[in-house]
């Protein structure tokens, strides 16, 4: 294997048993990483940062609207807003952006 063909680490996220999980995998480049993510049904975060002691960074407290919809099984934007309005999902307060809390996403996945 040559130096330019060295594998890079990429990270992705998925929902398992009502919890958001992160995986780290190797690929030659971002194109191959995207192909793996699509095959496995994983959301690609990008190239993984160097983990100290192989312990990944903590998961975010909240996700933006697009990522939240993906984590919830590809629901529509209308469905996401309806669930925020009915209280099934919680929005991070104090921001103008729609940020859905990780805890409420995990809770909703447990219910389904």
RADAUR-V85831 format. One record per backbone hydrogen bond with DSSP energy under -0.5 kcal/mol. NH is the residue of the N-H (numbers start at 1). CO is the residue of the C=O. If there is no record, write none. Layout:
nh/co
NH/CO
NH/CO
//
This chain:
nh/co
5/2
6/3
8/27
10/25
11/46
12/23
13/43
14/21
16/19
19/16
21/14
23/12
25/10
27/8
33/29
34/30
35/31
36/32
37/33
38/34
39/35
40/36
41/37
42/37
43/13
44/42
45/11
46/11
48/9
53/51
54/51
55/52
56/54
63/100
65/98
68/64
69/65
70/66
71/67
72/68
73/70
74/69
75/69
80/76
81/77
82/78
83/79
84/80
85/81
86/82
87/83
88/83
89/83
92/99
95/92
99/97
100/63
101/90
102/61
105/101
106/102
107/103
108/104
109/105
110/106
111/107
112/108
//
